[in-house]
Amino acid sequence: MRFIAALYRFVIAFFCFAGTYEAWLSGIGNRWVYFTVQTNILLGVVMLWAGAASLLKGIQPPAWIKGCLTLYIVVTGLVAWLVLPPANPATTAFAFGMMTTTMVHIIVPIMASVDFLLFDPHRRFPWHYTLSWLIYFPFYLAFVLIRAQIWPHSGPEAGGNPYPYGFIDLQELGWAKIGLNAVEYLGIFFVLALIIFLIDRILPKRTPLTVQ
């Protein structure tokens, strides 16, 4: 079973890195400001770690890291589905004959969720993880806002707009609305974190496919 788990996790890592190849080609440039790029690259690294550990019977990534990235890759998929406009094939990059947005917004979130459900051991998240997992989002917002103040015309959006998403566009929304959006999103993230925590508690400690 560990060979199947390893292969599955390596495939997730492949989609993570293939779907963000534009960021790799541009170096540490404006593509890295996207939440989607950051979460996919971080998850890709962790899946390489988890896959190698599964194959070699090594030490798996800590439960906190695995749960945190599961939460944020689910967020990535839900935001793409519910908030962002559909990808335009005429302007979207392709990798291996597939739109990269399909990889990072659909395939990776689904595969990572399945990995969490089937291959991870369960009942290992203490309740306070639902709060500590939220720390990434405030840091991400601070990164975007500070970067925009230092390099106000750096892109990645049209015309050099440094804000990657409309809901954190300070120029358009102002501080009050940005603050309200941050609170709303943190509330949503907490609910999703709580759902992941409860699913982890409900599932048996080990499934037939669990790999340690």
mmCIF file of the C-alpha atoms, coordinates in Angstrom:
data_MODEL
# 
_entry.id   MODEL 
# 
loop_
_atom_site.group_PDB 
_atom_site.id 
_atom_site.type_symbol 
_atom_site.label_atom_id 
_atom_site.label_alt_id 
_atom_site.label_comp_id 
_atom_site.label_asym_id 
_atom_site.label_entity_id 
_atom_site.label_seq_id 
_atom_site.pdbx_PDB_ins_code 
_atom_site.Cartn_x 
_atom_site.Cartn_y 
_atom_site.Cartn_z 
_atom_site.occupancy 
_atom_site.B_iso_or_equiv 
_atom_site.pdbx_formal_charge 
_atom_site.auth_seq_id 
_atom_site.auth_comp_id 
_atom_site.auth_asym_id 
_atom_site.auth_atom_id 
_atom_site.pdbx_PDB_model_num 
ATOM 1   C CA . MET A 1 1   ? 0.000   0.000  0.000   1.00 0.00 ? 1   MET A CA 1 
ATOM 2   C CA . ARG A 1 2   ? 2.847   2.394  0.708   1.00 0.00 ? 2   ARG A CA 1 
ATOM 3   C CA . PHE A 1 3   ? 3.884   2.200  -2.961  1.00 0.00 ? 3   PHE A CA 1 
ATOM 4   C CA . ILE A 1 4   ? 0.401   3.263  -4.061  1.00 0.00 ? 4   ILE A CA 1 
ATOM 5   C CA . ALA A 1 5   ? 0.383   6.101  -1.538  1.00 0.00 ? 5   ALA A CA 1 
ATOM 6   C CA . ALA A 1 6   ? 3.833   7.235  -2.645  1.00 0.00 ? 6   ALA A CA 1 
ATOM 7   C CA . LEU A 1 7   ? 2.872   7.227  -6.315  1.00 0.00 ? 7   LEU A CA 1 
ATOM 8   C CA . TYR A 1 8   ? -0.365  9.093  -5.581  1.00 0.00 ? 8   TYR A CA 1 
ATOM 9   C CA . ARG A 1 9   ? 1.482   11.769 -3.618  1.00 0.00 ? 9   ARG A CA 1 
ATOM 10  C CA . PHE A 1 10  ? 4.123   12.158 -6.304  1.00 0.00 ? 10  PHE A CA 1 
ATOM 11  C CA . VAL A 1 11  ? 1.346   12.695 -8.838  1.00 0.00 ? 11  VAL A CA 1 
ATOM 12  C CA . ILE A 1 12  ? -0.108  15.445 -6.645  1.00 0.00 ? 12  ILE A CA 1 
ATOM 13  C CA . ALA A 1 13  ? 3.336   17.058 -6.450  1.00 0.00 ? 13  ALA A CA 1 
ATOM 14  C CA . PHE A 1 14  ? 3.635   16.810 -10.241 1.00 0.00 ? 14  PHE A CA 1 
ATOM 15  C CA . PHE A 1 15  ? 0.380   18.704 -10.757 1.00 0.00 ? 15  PHE A CA 1 
ATOM 16  C CA . CYS A 1 16  ? 1.403   21.275 -8.126  1.00 0.00 ? 16  CYS A CA 1 
ATOM 17  C CA . PHE A 1 17  ? 4.653   22.067 -9.898  1.00 0.00 ? 17  PHE A CA 1 
ATOM 18  C CA . ALA A 1 18  ? 3.400   21.690 -13.472 1.00 0.00 ? 18  ALA A CA 1 
ATOM 19  C CA . GLY A 1 19  ? 0.453   23.964 -12.738 1.00 0.00 ? 19  GLY A CA 1 
ATOM 20  C CA . THR A 1 20  ? 2.739   26.685 -11.386 1.00 0.00 ? 20  THR A CA 1 
ATOM 21  C CA . TYR A 1 21  ? 5.468   26.410 -14.013 1.00 0.00 ? 21  TYR A CA 1 
ATOM 22  C CA . GLU A 1 22  ? 5.029   30.056 -15.060 1.00 0.00 ? 22  GLU A CA 1 
ATOM 23  C CA . ALA A 1 23  ? 6.124   31.137 -11.590 1.00 0.00 ? 23  ALA A CA 1 
ATOM 24  C CA . TRP A 1 24  ? 9.216   28.959 -11.826 1.00 0.00 ? 24  TRP A CA 1 
ATOM 25  C CA . LEU A 1 25  ? 10.117  30.330 -15.250 1.00 0.00 ? 25  LEU A CA 1 
ATOM 26  C CA . SER A 1 26  ? 9.752   33.927 -14.073 1.00 0.00 ? 26  SER A CA 1 
ATOM 27  C CA . GLY A 1 27  ? 11.927  33.387 -11.010 1.00 0.00 ? 27  GLY A CA 1 
ATOM 28  C CA . ILE A 1 28  ? 10.837  35.108 -7.800  1.00 0.00 ? 28  ILE A CA 1 
ATOM 29  C CA . GLY A 1 29  ? 8.632   37.484 -9.752  1.00 0.00 ? 29  GLY A CA 1 
ATOM 30  C CA . ASN A 1 30  ? 5.079   38.709 -9.688  1.00 0.00 ? 30  ASN A CA 1 
ATOM 31  C CA . ARG A 1 31  ? 3.517   35.277 -10.262 1.00 0.00 ? 31  ARG A CA 1 
ATOM 32  C CA . TRP A 1 32  ? 4.556   34.289 -6.738  1.00 0.00 ? 32  TRP A CA 1 
ATOM 33  C CA . VAL A 1 33  ? 2.151   36.827 -5.216  1.00 0.00 ? 33  VAL A CA 1 
ATOM 34  C CA . TYR A 1 34  ? -0.824  34.619 -6.086  1.00 0.00 ? 34  TYR A CA 1 
ATOM 35  C CA . PHE A 1 35  ? -2.299  32.648 -3.194  1.00 0.00 ? 35  PHE A CA 1 
ATOM 36  C CA . THR A 1 36  ? -2.849  29.756 -5.602  1.00 0.00 ? 36  THR A CA 1 
ATOM 37  C CA . VAL A 1 37  ? 0.811   29.622 -6.578  1.00 0.00 ? 37  VAL A CA 1 
ATOM 38  C CA . GLN A 1 38  ? 2.032   29.757 -2.990  1.00 0.00 ? 38  GLN A CA 1 
ATOM 39  C CA . THR A 1 39  ? -0.321  27.075 -1.688  1.00 0.00 ? 39  THR A CA 1 
ATOM 40  C CA . ASN A 1 40  ? 0.360   24.735 -4.599  1.00 0.00 ? 40  ASN A CA 1 
ATOM 41  C CA . ILE A 1 41  ? 4.124   25.052 -4.344  1.00 0.00 ? 41  ILE A CA 1 
ATOM 42  C CA . LEU A 1 42  ? 4.090   24.517 -0.576  1.00 0.00 ? 42  LEU A CA 1 
ATOM 43  C CA . LEU A 1 43  ? 1.794   21.520 -0.989  1.00 0.00 ? 43  LEU A CA 1 
ATOM 44  C CA . GLY A 1 44  ? 3.999   20.153 -3.772  1.00 0.00 ? 44  GLY A CA 1 
ATOM 45  C CA . VAL A 1 45  ? 7.025   20.206 -1.465  1.00 0.00 ? 45  VAL A CA 1 
ATOM 46  C CA . VAL A 1 46  ? 5.089   18.509 1.330   1.00 0.00 ? 46  VAL A CA 1 
ATOM 47  C CA . MET A 1 47  ? 3.715   15.867 -1.042  1.00 0.00 ? 47  MET A CA 1 
ATOM 48  C CA . LEU A 1 48  ? 7.229   15.076 -2.260  1.00 0.00 ? 48  LEU A CA 1 
ATOM 49  C CA . TRP A 1 49  ? 8.206   14.657 1.386   1.00 0.00 ? 49  TRP A CA 1 
ATOM 50  C CA . ALA A 1 50  ? 5.149   12.513 2.146   1.00 0.00 ? 50  ALA A CA 1 
ATOM 51  C CA . GLY A 1 51  ? 5.641   10.415 -0.980  1.00 0.00 ? 51  GLY A CA 1 
ATOM 52  C CA . ALA A 1 52  ? 9.300   9.766  -0.225  1.00 0.00 ? 52  ALA A CA 1 
ATOM 53  C CA . ALA A 1 53  ? 8.466   8.936  3.391   1.00 0.00 ? 53  ALA A CA 1 
ATOM 54  C CA . SER A 1 54  ? 5.759   6.520  2.241   1.00 0.00 ? 54  SER A CA 1 
ATOM 55  C CA . LEU A 1 55  ? 8.133   4.812  -0.159  1.00 0.00 ? 55  LEU A CA 1 
ATOM 56  C CA . LEU A 1 56  ? 11.105  4.615  2.196   1.00 0.00 ? 56  LEU A CA 1 
ATOM 57  C CA . LYS A 1 57  ? 9.181   4.171  5.475   1.00 0.00 ? 57  LYS A CA 1 
ATOM 58  C CA . GLY A 1 58  ? 10.569  7.482  6.637   1.00 0.00 ? 58  GLY A CA 1 
ATOM 59  C CA . ILE A 1 59  ? 9.179   10.267 8.823   1.00 0.00 ? 59  ILE A CA 1 
ATOM 60  C CA . GLN A 1 60  ? 5.973   11.781 7.448   1.00 0.00 ? 60  GLN A CA 1 
ATOM 61  C CA . PRO A 1 61  ? 5.339   15.547 7.468   1.00 0.00 ? 61  PRO A CA 1 
ATOM 62  C CA . PRO A 1 62  ? 4.024   16.795 10.835  1.00 0.00 ? 62  PRO A CA 1 
ATOM 63  C CA . ALA A 1 63  ? 0.264   16.632 11.269  1.00 0.00 ? 63  ALA A CA 1 
ATOM 64  C CA . TRP A 1 64  ? 0.053   20.414 11.696  1.00 0.00 ? 64  TRP A CA 1 
ATOM 65  C CA . ILE A 1 65  ? 1.705   21.102 8.340   1.00 0.00 ? 65  ILE A CA 1 
ATOM 66  C CA . LYS A 1 66  ? -0.300  18.449 6.499   1.00 0.00 ? 66  LYS A CA 1 
ATOM 67  C CA . GLY A 1 67  ? -3.579  19.665 7.959   1.00 0.00 ? 67  GLY A CA 1 
ATOM 68  C CA . CYS A 1 68  ? -2.757  23.316 7.349   1.00 0.00 ? 68  CYS A CA 1 
ATOM 69  C CA . LEU A 1 69  ? -1.954  22.774 3.680   1.00 0.00 ? 69  LEU A CA 1 
ATOM 70  C CA . THR A 1 70  ? -5.003  20.575 3.241   1.00 0.00 ? 70  THR A CA 1 
ATOM 71  C CA . LEU A 1 71  ? -7.095  23.465 4.562   1.00 0.00 ? 71  LEU A CA 1 
ATOM 72  C CA . TYR A 1 72  ? -5.542  26.073 2.282   1.00 0.00 ? 72  TYR A CA 1 
ATOM 73  C CA . ILE A 1 73  ? -5.590  23.959 -0.861  1.00 0.00 ? 73  ILE A CA 1 
ATOM 74  C CA . VAL A 1 74  ? -9.303  23.343 -0.215  1.00 0.00 ? 74  VAL A CA 1 
ATOM 75  C CA . VAL A 1 75  ? -9.663  27.126 0.157   1.00 0.00 ? 75  VAL A CA 1 
ATOM 76  C CA . THR A 1 76  ? -7.845  27.549 -3.168  1.00 0.00 ? 76  THR A CA 1 
ATOM 77  C CA . GLY A 1 77  ? -10.305 25.251 -4.901  1.00 0.00 ? 77  GLY A CA 1 
ATOM 78  C CA . LEU A 1 78  ? -13.383 26.835 -3.320  1.00 0.00 ? 78  LEU A CA 1 
ATOM 79  C CA . VAL A 1 79  ? -12.256 30.400 -4.086  1.00 0.00 ? 79  VAL A CA 1 
ATOM 80  C CA . ALA A 1 80  ? -11.596 29.441 -7.706  1.00 0.00 ? 80  ALA A CA 1 
ATOM 81  C CA . TRP A 1 81  ? -15.023 27.823 -7.930  1.00 0.00 ? 81  TRP A CA 1 
ATOM 82  C CA . LEU A 1 82  ? -17.086 30.419 -6.076  1.00 0.00 ? 82  LEU A CA 1 
ATOM 83  C CA . VAL A 1 83  ? -15.232 33.736 -6.436  1.00 0.00 ? 83  VAL A CA 1 
ATOM 84  C CA . LEU A 1 84  ? -12.902 33.843 -9.434  1.00 0.00 ? 84  LEU A CA 1 
ATOM 85  C CA . PRO A 1 85  ? -14.173 34.064 -13.025 1.00 0.00 ? 85  PRO A CA 1 
ATOM 86  C CA . PRO A 1 86  ? -13.801 30.951 -15.204 1.00 0.00 ? 86  PRO A CA 1 
ATOM 87  C CA . ALA A 1 87  ? -10.437 30.557 -16.897 1.00 0.00 ? 87  ALA A CA 1 
ATOM 88  C CA . ASN A 1 88  ? -10.240 31.682 -20.510 1.00 0.00 ? 88  ASN A CA 1 
ATOM 89  C CA . PRO A 1 89  ? -8.465  29.008 -22.606 1.00 0.00 ? 89  PRO A CA 1 
ATOM 90  C CA . ALA A 1 90  ? -7.293  31.731 -24.997 1.00 0.00 ? 90  ALA A CA 1 
ATOM 91  C CA . THR A 1 91  ? -5.268  33.483 -22.304 1.00 0.00 ? 91  THR A CA 1 
ATOM 92  C CA . THR A 1 92  ? -4.539  30.650 -19.851 1.00 0.00 ? 92  THR A CA 1 
ATOM 93  C CA . ALA A 1 93  ? -1.246  28.752 -19.889 1.00 0.00 ? 93  ALA A CA 1 
ATOM 94  C CA . PHE A 1 94  ? -1.216  25.065 -20.758 1.00 0.00 ? 94  PHE A CA 1 
ATOM 95  C CA . ALA A 1 95  ? 1.075   22.313 -19.504 1.00 0.00 ? 95  ALA A CA 1 
ATOM 96  C CA . PHE A 1 96  ? 1.057   18.786 -20.941 1.00 0.00 ? 96  PHE A CA 1 
ATOM 97  C CA . GLY A 1 97  ? -2.078  19.630 -22.935 1.00 0.00 ? 97  GLY A CA 1 
ATOM 98  C CA . MET A 1 98  ? -4.066  20.833 -19.907 1.00 0.00 ? 98  MET A CA 1 
ATOM 99  C CA . MET A 1 99  ? -4.855  24.286 -18.573 1.00 0.00 ? 99  MET A CA 1 
ATOM 100 C CA . THR A 1 100 ? -2.674  25.025 -15.579 1.00 0.00 ? 100 THR A CA 1 
ATOM 101 C CA . THR A 1 101 ? -5.689  26.523 -13.803 1.00 0.00 ? 101 THR A CA 1 
ATOM 102 C CA . THR A 1 102 ? -7.410  23.139 -14.040 1.00 0.00 ? 102 THR A CA 1 
ATOM 103 C CA . MET A 1 103 ? -4.420  21.540 -12.360 1.00 0.00 ? 103 MET A CA 1 
ATOM 104 C CA . VAL A 1 104 ? -4.066  23.973 -9.452  1.00 0.00 ? 104 VAL A CA 1 
ATOM 105 C CA . HIS A 1 105 ? -7.740  24.870 -8.926  1.00 0.00 ? 105 HIS A CA 1 
ATOM 106 C CA . ILE A 1 106 ? -9.459  21.521 -9.465  1.00 0.00 ? 106 ILE A CA 1 
ATOM 107 C CA . ILE A 1 107 ? -7.180  18.490 -9.696  1.00 0.00 ? 107 ILE A CA 1 
ATOM 108 C CA . VAL A 1 108 ? -4.813  19.309 -6.828  1.00 0.00 ? 108 VAL A CA 1 
ATOM 109 C CA . PRO A 1 109 ? -7.512  20.299 -4.288  1.00 0.00 ? 109 PRO A CA 1 
ATOM 110 C CA . ILE A 1 110 ? -9.525  17.163 -5.040  1.00 0.00 ? 110 ILE A CA 1 
ATOM 111 C CA . MET A 1 111 ? -6.511  14.838 -4.956  1.00 0.00 ? 111 MET A CA 1 
ATOM 112 C CA . ALA A 1 112 ? -5.177  16.421 -1.753  1.00 0.00 ? 112 ALA A CA 1 
ATOM 113 C CA . SER A 1 113 ? -8.571  16.008 -0.084  1.00 0.00 ? 113 SER A CA 1 
ATOM 114 C CA . VAL A 1 114 ? -8.649  12.340 -1.073  1.00 0.00 ? 114 VAL A CA 1 
ATOM 115 C CA . ASP A 1 115 ? -5.103  11.903 0.246   1.00 0.00 ? 115 ASP A CA 1 
ATOM 116 C CA . PHE A 1 116 ? -6.178  13.377 3.588   1.00 0.00 ? 116 PHE A CA 1 
ATOM 117 C CA . LEU A 1 117 ? -9.235  11.127 3.782   1.00 0.00 ? 117 LEU A CA 1 
ATOM 118 C CA . LEU A 1 118 ? -7.653  7.844  2.681   1.00 0.00 ? 118 LEU A CA 1 
ATOM 119 C CA . PHE A 1 119 ? -3.903  7.840  3.294   1.00 0.00 ? 119 PHE A CA 1 
ATOM 120 C CA . ASP A 1 120 ? -3.382  10.001 6.390   1.00 0.00 ? 120 ASP A CA 1 
ATOM 121 C CA . PRO A 1 121 ? -3.797  8.652  9.931   1.00 0.00 ? 121 PRO A CA 1 
ATOM 122 C CA . HIS A 1 122 ? -6.641  10.414 11.741  1.00 0.00 ? 122 HIS A CA 1 
ATOM 123 C CA . ARG A 1 123 ? -7.612  11.669 15.189  1.00 0.00 ? 123 ARG A CA 1 
ATOM 124 C CA . ARG A 1 124 ? -4.263  13.448 15.512  1.00 0.00 ? 124 ARG A CA 1 
ATOM 125 C CA . PHE A 1 125 ? -5.367  17.124 15.310  1.00 0.00 ? 125 PHE A CA 1 
ATOM 126 C CA . PRO A 1 126 ? -5.823  18.892 18.668  1.00 0.00 ? 126 PRO A CA 1 
ATOM 127 C CA . TRP A 1 127 ? -8.656  21.431 18.640  1.00 0.00 ? 127 TRP A CA 1 
ATOM 128 C CA . HIS A 1 128 ? -6.331  24.451 18.712  1.00 0.00 ? 128 HIS A CA 1 
ATOM 129 C CA . TYR A 1 129 ? -5.040  23.582 15.242  1.00 0.00 ? 129 TYR A CA 1 
ATOM 130 C CA . THR A 1 130 ? -8.267  25.117 13.920  1.00 0.00 ? 130 THR A CA 1 
ATOM 131 C CA . LEU A 1 131 ? -6.931  28.453 15.198  1.00 0.00 ? 131 LEU A CA 1 
ATOM 132 C CA . SER A 1 132 ? -3.202  28.120 14.545  1.00 0.00 ? 132 SER A CA 1 
ATOM 133 C CA . TRP A 1 133 ? -3.820  27.051 10.941  1.00 0.00 ? 133 TRP A CA 1 
ATOM 134 C CA . LEU A 1 134 ? -5.293  30.502 10.310  1.00 0.00 ? 134 LEU A CA 1 
ATOM 135 C CA . ILE A 1 135 ? -1.940  32.229 10.796  1.00 0.00 ? 135 ILE A CA 1 
ATOM 136 C CA . TYR A 1 136 ? -0.951  31.913 7.134   1.00 0.00 ? 136 TYR A CA 1 
ATOM 137 C CA . PHE A 1 137 ? -3.735  34.127 5.789   1.00 0.00 ? 137 PHE A CA 1 
ATOM 138 C CA . PRO A 1 138 ? -2.854  37.281 7.810   1.00 0.00 ? 138 PRO A CA 1 
ATOM 139 C CA . PHE A 1 139 ? 0.783   36.863 6.788   1.00 0.00 ? 139 PHE A CA 1 
ATOM 140 C CA . TYR A 1 140 ? -0.296  36.488 3.166   1.00 0.00 ? 140 TYR A CA 1 
ATOM 141 C CA . LEU A 1 141 ? -2.396  39.666 3.342   1.00 0.00 ? 141 LEU A CA 1 
ATOM 142 C CA . ALA A 1 142 ? 0.475   41.568 4.960   1.00 0.00 ? 142 ALA A CA 1 
ATOM 143 C CA . PHE A 1 143 ? 2.836   40.333 2.246   1.00 0.00 ? 143 PHE A CA 1 
ATOM 144 C CA . VAL A 1 144 ? 0.509   41.484 -0.547  1.00 0.00 ? 144 VAL A CA 1 
ATOM 145 C CA . LEU A 1 145 ? -0.206  44.885 1.013   1.00 0.00 ? 145 LEU A CA 1 
ATOM 146 C CA . ILE A 1 146 ? 3.407   45.664 1.932   1.00 0.00 ? 146 ILE A CA 1 
ATOM 147 C CA . ARG A 1 147 ? 4.648   44.550 -1.474  1.00 0.00 ? 147 ARG A CA 1 
ATOM 148 C CA . ALA A 1 148 ? 2.067   46.790 -3.150  1.00 0.00 ? 148 ALA A CA 1 
ATOM 149 C CA . GLN A 1 149 ? 3.274   49.798 -1.154  1.00 0.00 ? 149 GLN A CA 1 
ATOM 150 C CA . ILE A 1 150 ? 6.923   49.153 -1.999  1.00 0.00 ? 150 ILE A CA 1 
ATOM 151 C CA . TRP A 1 151 ? 6.379   48.229 -5.659  1.00 0.00 ? 151 TRP A CA 1 
ATOM 152 C CA . PRO A 1 152 ? 3.045   49.837 -6.631  1.00 0.00 ? 152 PRO A CA 1 
ATOM 153 C CA . HIS A 1 153 ? 3.337   49.028 -10.341 1.00 0.00 ? 153 HIS A CA 1 
ATOM 154 C CA . SER A 1 154 ? 4.832   45.553 -10.139 1.00 0.00 ? 154 SER A CA 1 
ATOM 155 C CA . GLY A 1 155 ? 1.810   43.545 -11.304 1.00 0.00 ? 155 GLY A CA 1 
ATOM 156 C CA . PRO A 1 156 ? 0.790   40.761 -11.714 1.00 0.00 ? 156 PRO A CA 1 
ATOM 157 C CA . GLU A 1 157 ? -2.538  42.219 -12.864 1.00 0.00 ? 157 GLU A CA 1 
ATOM 158 C CA . ALA A 1 158 ? -3.177  44.353 -15.957 1.00 0.00 ? 158 ALA A CA 1 
ATOM 159 C CA . GLY A 1 159 ? -1.598  47.795 -15.975 1.00 0.00 ? 159 GLY A CA 1 
ATOM 160 C CA . GLY A 1 160 ? 0.864   46.804 -13.271 1.00 0.00 ? 160 GLY A CA 1 
ATOM 161 C CA . ASN A 1 161 ? -1.802  46.505 -10.550 1.00 0.00 ? 161 ASN A CA 1 
ATOM 162 C CA . PRO A 1 162 ? 0.049   44.788 -7.678  1.00 0.00 ? 162 PRO A CA 1 
ATOM 163 C CA . TYR A 1 163 ? -3.072  43.288 -6.099  1.00 0.00 ? 163 TYR A CA 1 
ATOM 164 C CA . PRO A 1 164 ? -3.627  39.712 -7.330  1.00 0.00 ? 164 PRO A CA 1 
ATOM 165 C CA . TYR A 1 165 ? -7.299  39.527 -6.256  1.00 0.00 ? 165 TYR A CA 1 
ATOM 166 C CA . GLY A 1 166 ? -10.097 42.065 -6.238  1.00 0.00 ? 166 GLY A CA 1 
ATOM 167 C CA . PHE A 1 167 ? -11.084 41.416 -2.630  1.00 0.00 ? 167 PHE A CA 1 
ATOM 168 C CA . ILE A 1 168 ? -7.689  42.704 -1.410  1.00 0.00 ? 168 ILE A CA 1 
ATOM 169 C CA . ASP A 1 169 ? -7.283  45.587 -3.874  1.00 0.00 ? 169 ASP A CA 1 
ATOM 170 C CA . LEU A 1 170 ? -6.539  48.474 -1.534  1.00 0.00 ? 170 LEU A CA 1 
ATOM 171 C CA . GLN A 1 171 ? -6.728  51.049 -4.309  1.00 0.00 ? 171 GLN A CA 1 
ATOM 172 C CA . GLU A 1 172 ? -10.297 50.080 -5.123  1.00 0.00 ? 172 GLU A CA 1 
ATOM 173 C CA . LEU A 1 173 ? -11.650 49.114 -1.696  1.00 0.00 ? 173 LEU A CA 1 
ATOM 174 C CA . GLY A 1 174 ? -9.835  51.130 0.956   1.00 0.00 ? 174 GLY A CA 1 
ATOM 175 C CA . TRP A 1 175 ? -8.641  49.980 4.361   1.00 0.00 ? 175 TRP A CA 1 
ATOM 176 C CA . ALA A 1 176 ? -12.071 49.587 5.967   1.00 0.00 ? 176 ALA A CA 1 
ATOM 177 C CA . LYS A 1 177 ? -13.353 47.217 3.287   1.00 0.00 ? 177 LYS A CA 1 
ATOM 178 C CA . ILE A 1 178 ? -10.069 45.301 3.202   1.00 0.00 ? 178 ILE A CA 1 
ATOM 179 C CA . GLY A 1 179 ? -10.325 44.822 6.968   1.00 0.00 ? 179 GLY A CA 1 
ATOM 180 C CA . LEU A 1 180 ? -13.918 43.629 6.680   1.00 0.00 ? 180 LEU A CA 1 
ATOM 181 C CA . ASN A 1 181 ? -12.983 41.213 3.893   1.00 0.00 ? 181 ASN A CA 1 
ATOM 182 C CA . ALA A 1 182 ? -10.101 39.861 5.981   1.00 0.00 ? 182 ALA A CA 1 
ATOM 183 C CA . VAL A 1 183 ? -12.399 39.197 8.936   1.00 0.00 ? 183 VAL A CA 1 
ATOM 184 C CA . GLU A 1 184 ? -14.999 37.526 6.698   1.00 0.00 ? 184 GLU A CA 1 
ATOM 185 C CA . TYR A 1 185 ? -12.426 35.294 5.039   1.00 0.00 ? 185 TYR A CA 1 
ATOM 186 C CA . LEU A 1 186 ? -10.834 34.358 8.344   1.00 0.00 ? 186 LEU A CA 1 
ATOM 187 C CA . GLY A 1 187 ? -14.283 33.371 9.581   1.00 0.00 ? 187 GLY A CA 1 
ATOM 188 C CA . ILE A 1 188 ? -14.827 31.198 6.525   1.00 0.00 ? 188 ILE A CA 1 
ATOM 189 C CA . PHE A 1 189 ? -11.373 29.648 6.904   1.00 0.00 ? 189 PHE A CA 1 
ATOM 190 C CA . PHE A 1 190 ? -12.094 28.880 10.548  1.00 0.00 ? 190 PHE A CA 1 
ATOM 191 C CA . VAL A 1 191 ? -15.335 27.112 9.602   1.00 0.00 ? 191 VAL A CA 1 
ATOM 192 C CA . LEU A 1 192 ? -13.472 25.047 7.000   1.00 0.00 ? 192 LEU A CA 1 
ATOM 193 C CA . ALA A 1 193 ? -10.709 24.285 9.522   1.00 0.00 ? 193 ALA A CA 1 
ATOM 194 C CA . LEU A 1 194 ? -13.362 23.152 11.991  1.00 0.00 ? 194 LEU A CA 1 
ATOM 195 C CA . ILE A 1 195 ? -14.932 20.893 9.341   1.00 0.00 ? 195 ILE A CA 1 
ATOM 196 C CA . ILE A 1 196 ? -11.536 19.302 8.615   1.00 0.00 ? 196 ILE A CA 1 
ATOM 197 C CA . PHE A 1 197 ? -10.957 18.855 12.356  1.00 0.00 ? 197 PHE A CA 1 
ATOM 198 C CA . LEU A 1 198 ? -14.362 17.196 12.809  1.00 0.00 ? 198 LEU A CA 1 
ATOM 199 C CA . ILE A 1 199 ? -13.881 14.920 9.801   1.00 0.00 ? 199 ILE A CA 1 
ATOM 200 C CA . ASP A 1 200 ? -10.503 13.911 11.228  1.00 0.00 ? 200 ASP A CA 1 
ATOM 201 C CA . ARG A 1 201 ? -12.201 13.099 14.547  1.00 0.00 ? 201 ARG A CA 1 
ATOM 202 C CA . ILE A 1 202 ? -15.056 11.142 12.953  1.00 0.00 ? 202 ILE A CA 1 
ATOM 203 C CA . LEU A 1 203 ? -12.885 8.979  10.720  1.00 0.00 ? 203 LEU A CA 1 
ATOM 204 C CA . PRO A 1 204 ? -11.203 5.874  12.168  1.00 0.00 ? 204 PRO A CA 1 
ATOM 205 C CA . LYS A 1 205 ? -7.649  6.383  13.339  1.00 0.00 ? 205 LYS A CA 1 
ATOM 206 C CA . ARG A 1 206 ? -6.457  4.255  10.465  1.00 0.00 ? 206 ARG A CA 1 
ATOM 207 C CA . THR A 1 207 ? -8.241  3.503  7.196   1.00 0.00 ? 207 THR A CA 1 
ATOM 208 C CA . PRO A 1 208 ? -7.422  0.410  5.109   1.00 0.00 ? 208 PRO A CA 1 
ATOM 209 C CA . LEU A 1 209 ? -5.142  2.663  3.015   1.00 0.00 ? 209 LEU A CA 1 
ATOM 210 C CA . THR A 1 210 ? -3.461  4.608  5.836   1.00 0.00 ? 210 THR A CA 1 
ATOM 211 C CA . VAL A 1 211 ? 0.288   4.951  5.500   1.00 0.00 ? 211 VAL A CA 1 
ATOM 212 C CA . GLN A 1 212 ? 2.585   5.967  8.364   1.00 0.00 ? 212 GLN A CA 1 
# 
